[in-house]
Amino acid sequence: MNAPQATPAVPADTAGAPRILSYAEAVREAMAIALESDPAVVLMGEDIGVYGGAFQVTLDLVDRFGPERVMDTPISELGGAGVAVGAALTGLKPIFEFQFSDFAALAMEQIVNQAAKLRYMLGGEASVPVVFRMPAGSGTGAAAQHSQSLEAWFGHVPGLKVVQPSTPEDAKGLLLAALADPDPVVIFEHKLLYKMKGEVPEGHYTTPIGKAAVRREGSDLTIVASSIMVHRALEAAEKLAADGIESEIVDLRSVRPIDHETILASVRKTGRLMVVHEGVKSYGVGAEISAMVSESDAFDFLDAPILRLGGAESPVPYNPDLERAAVPQADTIEAAARRLARGEV
């Protein structure tokens, strides 16, 4: 097994400057920290070794830690996920990467019927500490079978935790938190975010699973968003603010469990709620949040109906213009928020 590479020294002229990494680099760093600190951690997936993964996230990890820790699996999602679940049952902490989240449909037996249920079925005598990494979302022209947002599928299943990091900092912190969790965690990483850069703390830290983040304070309406929609909502919020409409942006971060209290506190404050996600609108995460608010005391604070924005009732198109039209964009979020703020919904 190859020894880990030393971390390069920070040049003197950059000392004290914010530490900037891309989303992909932050995920890679989290995996490297885990591999260095815990011999039970292993990486599994198709082409994650020499090739570096479909989106180059694992890149040099096989050179640093060797093929015994960074393992290429055959082109069989069912088989690879099954090996990861079995490894977790025997004491390892596997991170299994799907090339595209869509391909997890081939491994639903292992994720939903095995990983999610075995702790319950064995009376708590065993746990399944496996992490499934899933590149997700549209915007790359990958068409209907490679562009879906399936977080609501997995959020429906007791026994799974489901997270959607929207920033490089959270991409690292949520992955490290997932590795510390005794239960299976599904991480949806939006493909368009891999090149996004942001501040990332050094060393080991965790971002709590099940805790939302208020990315922008506001008083006129609450926008709950997830993954890339957080950034589109923030872009829309700046344009709304120019016209005196102040939006509070809540980054969901965790689909299961959902941070009810942060959302309810924001709704009580603003009196209006819009939920935005890329997954198809029907039966989506927005429906769950809307129902949760409607069933709480926060319902009495609402001054307008709850508004949901989601993906179109269609497979994701290949045509770039249609692909863009099929999911919420900053301009559609802005227009919907204006209607909500003006009482036009």
C-alpha positions as CSV (number, residue, x, y, z in Angstrom):
1,M,0.0,0.0,0.0
2,N,1.4,3.4,-0.9
3,A,2.0,5.9,1.9
4,P,-0.2,9.0,1.9
5,Q,1.4,12.1,0.3
6,A,2.4,14.9,2.4
7,T,0.3,18.1,2.4
8,P,2.2,20.9,0.6
9,A,3.4,23.8,2.7
10,V,1.3,26.9,2.5
11,P,3.2,29.8,0.8
12,A,4.1,32.6,3.1
13,D,2.2,35.2,1.0
14,T,-1.1,33.2,1.4
15,A,-0.8,32.6,5.2
16,G,-4.0,33.7,6.9
17,A,-6.0,33.9,3.6
18,P,-9.3,32.0,3.3
19,R,-8.7,28.4,2.3
20,I,-10.5,27.9,-1.0
21,L,-11.4,24.4,-2.4
22,S,-13.7,23.3,-5.1
23,Y,-16.7,21.1,-4.1
24,A,-15.0,18.0,-5.7
25,E,-11.7,18.8,-3.9
26,A,-13.6,19.1,-0.6
27,V,-15.2,15.7,-1.1
28,R,-11.8,14.2,-2.0
29,E,-10.2,15.7,1.1
30,A,-12.9,14.3,3.3
31,M,-12.3,10.8,1.9
32,A,-8.5,11.2,2.3
33,I,-8.8,12.3,5.9
34,A,-11.1,9.3,6.6
35,L,-8.7,6.9,4.8
36,E,-5.7,8.3,6.8
37,S,-7.4,8.2,10.2
38,D,-9.5,5.0,10.1
39,P,-8.2,1.7,8.6
40,A,-11.8,0.5,8.4
41,V,-12.7,3.1,5.7
42,V,-12.6,1.8,2.1
43,L,-13.7,3.3,-1.2
44,M,-15.7,1.3,-3.7
45,G,-17.1,2.1,-7.1
46,E,-16.9,1.8,-10.9
47,D,-13.7,3.4,-12.3
48,I,-12.8,5.2,-9.1
49,G,-9.2,4.0,-9.2
50,V,-6.8,4.9,-12.0
51,Y,-9.6,6.7,-13.9
52,G,-10.5,8.8,-10.8
53,G,-14.2,8.4,-11.0
54,A,-16.8,9.6,-13.5
55,F,-16.4,13.2,-12.3
56,Q,-12.7,12.9,-11.2
57,V,-13.6,13.2,-7.5
58,T,-11.4,10.3,-6.4
59,L,-8.6,11.3,-8.7
60,D,-5.2,10.4,-7.0
61,L,-6.6,8.5,-4.0
62,V,-5.7,5.1,-5.4
63,D,-2.1,6.3,-5.8
64,R,-2.1,7.5,-2.2
65,F,-3.8,4.6,-0.5
66,G,-3.5,1.7,-2.9
67,P,-6.0,-0.6,-4.6
68,E,-6.8,-2.4,-1.3
69,R,-8.4,0.7,0.0
70,V,-9.7,2.3,-3.3
71,M,-11.3,-0.5,-5.1
72,D,-12.7,-0.6,-8.6
73,T,-15.9,-2.7,-8.8
74,P,-17.3,-4.5,-11.8
75,I,-20.0,-2.8,-13.9
76,S,-22.8,-4.0,-11.7
77,E,-24.4,-1.6,-9.3
78,L,-26.4,-4.3,-7.6
79,G,-23.2,-6.4,-7.0
80,G,-21.1,-3.4,-5.9
81,A,-23.6,-2.0,-3.5
82,G,-24.2,-5.5,-2.1
83,V,-20.4,-5.9,-1.5
84,A,-20.4,-2.5,0.3
85,V,-23.4,-3.5,2.5
86,G,-21.8,-6.8,3.3
87,A,-18.5,-5.1,4.1
88,A,-20.3,-2.7,6.5
89,L,-21.9,-5.6,8.3
90,T,-18.5,-7.1,8.9
91,G,-16.9,-4.0,10.4
92,L,-15.7,-1.9,7.5
93,K,-16.9,1.6,6.7
94,P,-17.4,1.6,2.9
95,I,-18.0,4.7,0.7
96,F,-19.6,3.4,-2.4
97,E,-19.7,5.8,-5.4
98,F,-22.4,5.5,-8.1
99,Q,-21.3,7.0,-11.4
100,F,-24.7,8.6,-11.6
101,S,-27.4,8.6,-9.0
102,D,-29.8,7.3,-11.6
103,F,-27.9,4.0,-11.6
104,A,-28.9,3.4,-7.9
105,A,-32.2,2.1,-9.4
106,L,-30.2,-1.0,-10.2
107,A,-29.2,-1.4,-6.5
108,M,-32.5,-0.6,-4.7
109,E,-32.6,-4.1,-3.3
110,Q,-29.3,-3.6,-1.4
111,I,-29.9,0.0,-0.3
112,V,-33.6,-0.1,0.5
113,N,-34.3,-3.7,1.5
114,Q,-30.9,-4.6,3.1
115,A,-28.9,-1.6,4.3
116,A,-31.9,0.4,5.5
117,K,-33.7,-2.5,7.3
118,L,-31.0,-4.8,8.7
119,R,-30.4,-2.9,12.0
120,Y,-34.2,-3.0,12.7
121,M,-34.6,-6.6,11.7
122,L,-31.7,-7.7,13.8
123,G,-33.0,-5.9,16.9
124,G,-30.2,-3.4,16.9
125,E,-27.5,-6.1,17.2
126,A,-25.9,-5.0,14.0
127,S,-25.5,-1.7,12.1
128,V,-24.7,-0.9,8.4
129,P,-22.3,2.1,8.4
130,V,-22.2,2.5,4.6
131,V,-22.1,5.8,2.7
132,F,-23.5,5.9,-0.8
133,R,-22.2,8.9,-2.9
134,M,-24.6,9.8,-5.8
135,P,-23.8,12.5,-8.4
136,A,-27.2,13.9,-9.3
137,G,-29.1,16.5,-11.1
138,S,-29.5,18.1,-14.6
139,G,-27.5,20.7,-16.5
140,T,-24.8,18.6,-18.2
141,G,-26.8,17.5,-21.2
142,A,-26.7,13.8,-20.0
143,A,-30.4,13.2,-20.9
144,A,-33.2,11.4,-19.1
145,Q,-31.3,8.4,-17.6
146,H,-28.4,10.4,-16.2
147,S,-29.9,13.6,-14.9
148,Q,-32.5,12.9,-12.3
149,S,-32.9,14.1,-8.8
150,L,-34.1,11.1,-6.8
151,E,-33.6,12.3,-3.2
152,A,-37.4,11.9,-2.5
153,W,-37.2,8.2,-3.3
154,F,-34.6,7.5,-0.6
155,G,-36.1,10.0,1.8
156,H,-39.2,7.9,1.9
157,V,-37.3,4.9,3.5
158,P,-37.0,4.6,7.3
159,G,-33.5,3.5,8.2
160,L,-31.7,5.8,5.6
161,K,-30.4,9.2,6.1
162,V,-30.3,11.4,3.0
163,V,-28.3,14.6,2.6
164,Q,-27.7,17.2,-0.1
165,P,-24.6,19.4,0.4
166,S,-24.8,22.8,-1.4
167,T,-21.3,24.1,-0.5
168,P,-17.8,22.8,-0.5
169,E,-17.7,23.2,3.3
170,D,-20.8,21.1,3.8
171,A,-19.7,18.6,1.1
172,K,-16.7,17.8,3.3
173,G,-18.4,18.1,6.7
174,L,-21.5,16.0,5.8
175,L,-19.4,13.2,4.3
176,L,-17.3,13.0,7.5
177,A,-20.5,13.1,9.6
178,A,-21.9,10.3,7.4
179,L,-18.8,8.2,8.1
180,A,-19.3,8.6,11.8
181,D,-23.0,7.5,11.6
182,P,-23.8,3.9,12.4
183,D,-26.6,3.8,9.8
184,P,-26.5,4.1,6.0
185,V,-26.3,7.6,4.6
186,V,-27.1,8.6,1.0
187,I,-25.3,11.7,-0.2
188,F,-26.6,13.5,-3.3
189,E,-23.8,15.6,-4.9
190,H,-25.1,17.9,-7.7
191,K,-22.9,17.5,-10.7
192,L,-22.9,21.2,-11.5
193,L,-21.5,22.0,-8.1
194,Y,-18.3,19.9,-8.4
195,K,-16.4,22.9,-9.8
196,M,-17.9,25.5,-7.5
197,K,-15.3,26.9,-5.0
198,G,-15.7,28.1,-1.5
199,E,-14.0,28.3,1.9
200,V,-13.3,24.9,3.5
201,P,-11.8,24.5,7.0
202,E,-8.7,22.4,7.3
203,G,-8.6,19.1,9.1
204,H,-11.4,17.0,10.4
205,Y,-14.8,18.5,11.2
206,T,-18.4,17.4,10.8
207,T,-21.6,19.2,9.6
208,P,-24.6,17.9,11.6
209,I,-26.9,15.6,9.7
210,G,-30.5,16.9,10.2
211,K,-29.6,20.5,10.7
212,A,-30.6,23.2,8.1
213,A,-28.7,26.4,7.6
214,V,-30.1,29.9,7.1
215,R,-28.0,31.2,4.2
216,R,-29.7,34.7,4.1
217,E,-31.8,36.5,6.6
218,G,-35.1,38.0,5.5
219,S,-38.4,39.2,6.7
220,D,-40.9,39.0,3.8
221,L,-40.8,35.3,2.8
222,T,-39.0,32.1,3.4
223,I,-37.5,30.1,0.6
224,V,-36.5,26.5,1.6
225,A,-34.1,25.1,-1.0
226,S,-31.7,22.3,-1.4
227,S,-28.5,21.5,-3.3
228,I,-28.0,23.8,-6.4
229,M,-31.3,25.4,-5.8
230,V,-29.8,27.2,-2.8
231,H,-27.5,29.2,-5.1
232,R,-30.3,30.0,-7.5
233,A,-32.5,31.1,-4.6
234,L,-29.7,33.3,-3.3
235,E,-29.3,34.8,-6.8
236,A,-33.1,35.5,-7.0
237,A,-33.0,37.0,-3.5
238,E,-30.5,39.6,-4.4
239,K,-32.7,40.8,-7.3
240,L,-35.8,40.8,-5.1
241,A,-34.0,42.8,-2.5
242,A,-33.4,45.6,-5.0
243,D,-37.2,46.0,-5.0
244,G,-37.5,45.9,-1.3
245,I,-38.5,42.2,-1.0
246,E,-36.3,40.5,1.6
247,S,-36.2,36.7,1.3
248,E,-34.9,34.3,4.0
249,I,-33.1,31.4,2.4
250,V,-33.0,28.1,4.3
251,D,-30.6,25.5,3.0
252,L,-32.3,22.2,3.8
253,R,-29.0,20.2,3.7
254,S,-30.7,17.1,5.1
255,V,-33.7,15.5,3.4
256,R,-34.0,12.8,6.1
257,P,-34.2,13.8,8.8
258,I,-35.6,17.3,8.0
259,D,-34.9,20.1,10.4
260,H,-38.4,21.1,11.3
261,E,-37.6,23.7,13.9
262,T,-35.4,25.9,11.6
263,I,-38.0,25.9,8.9
264,L,-40.9,26.5,11.3
265,A,-39.1,29.4,13.0
266,S,-38.5,31.0,9.7
267,V,-42.1,30.6,8.6
268,R,-43.3,32.1,11.9
269,K,-41.0,35.1,11.2
270,T,-41.9,35.8,7.5
271,G,-45.5,34.5,7.2
272,R,-44.8,33.2,3.6
273,L,-43.2,29.9,2.4
274,M,-41.9,28.7,-0.9
275,V,-40.1,25.4,-1.3
276,V,-37.8,24.8,-4.3
277,H,-36.2,21.6,-5.4
278,E,-35.0,20.1,-8.6
279,G,-36.7,16.8,-8.3
280,V,-40.1,16.4,-9.9
281,K,-42.7,18.5,-8.0
282,S,-45.3,15.8,-7.5
283,Y,-44.6,13.7,-4.4
284,G,-41.4,15.6,-3.8
285,V,-39.5,16.9,-0.8
286,G,-41.5,20.2,-1.1
287,A,-44.7,18.3,-0.5
288,E,-43.4,16.8,2.7
289,I,-42.2,20.2,4.0
290,S,-45.5,21.8,3.0
291,A,-47.5,19.2,4.9
292,M,-45.2,19.5,7.9
293,V,-45.8,23.3,8.1
294,S,-49.6,22.9,7.5
295,E,-49.8,20.4,10.4
296,S,-47.9,22.7,12.8
297,D,-48.7,25.9,14.7
298,A,-46.7,27.8,12.0
299,F,-49.7,27.4,9.8
300,D,-51.5,30.1,11.8
301,F,-48.7,32.5,10.8
302,L,-49.1,32.1,7.1
303,D,-50.4,35.1,5.2
304,A,-50.5,33.3,1.8
305,P,-50.7,29.7,0.5
306,I,-47.5,27.7,0.5
307,L,-45.9,27.7,-3.0
308,R,-43.9,24.8,-4.4
309,L,-41.4,24.9,-7.3
310,G,-40.0,21.6,-8.7
311,G,-39.0,19.8,-11.8
312,A,-41.4,19.3,-14.7
313,E,-43.7,16.2,-14.9
314,S,-41.3,14.8,-17.5
315,P,-38.1,12.9,-18.0
316,V,-35.2,15.4,-18.2
317,P,-34.8,16.4,-21.8
318,Y,-31.6,16.2,-23.8
319,N,-32.1,19.5,-25.6
320,P,-30.3,22.2,-23.5
321,D,-33.1,24.7,-23.7
322,L,-35.7,22.2,-22.7
323,E,-33.4,20.8,-20.0
324,R,-33.1,24.3,-18.5
325,A,-36.9,24.8,-18.7
326,A,-37.6,21.5,-17.0
327,V,-36.1,22.6,-13.6
328,P,-36.4,25.8,-11.6
329,Q,-33.9,28.5,-12.5
330,A,-33.0,31.8,-10.7
331,D,-35.4,33.8,-12.9
332,T,-38.3,31.4,-12.3
333,I,-37.6,31.4,-8.5
334,E,-37.6,35.2,-8.6
335,A,-40.8,35.5,-10.5
336,A,-42.6,33.0,-8.2
337,A,-41.3,34.8,-5.1
338,R,-42.6,38.1,-6.4
339,R,-46.1,36.7,-6.8
340,L,-46.0,35.2,-3.3
341,A,-44.7,38.4,-1.7
342,R,-47.5,40.4,-3.5
343,G,-50.2,38.0,-2.5
344,E,-50.8,36.9,-6.1
345,V,-50.8,33.1,-5.4
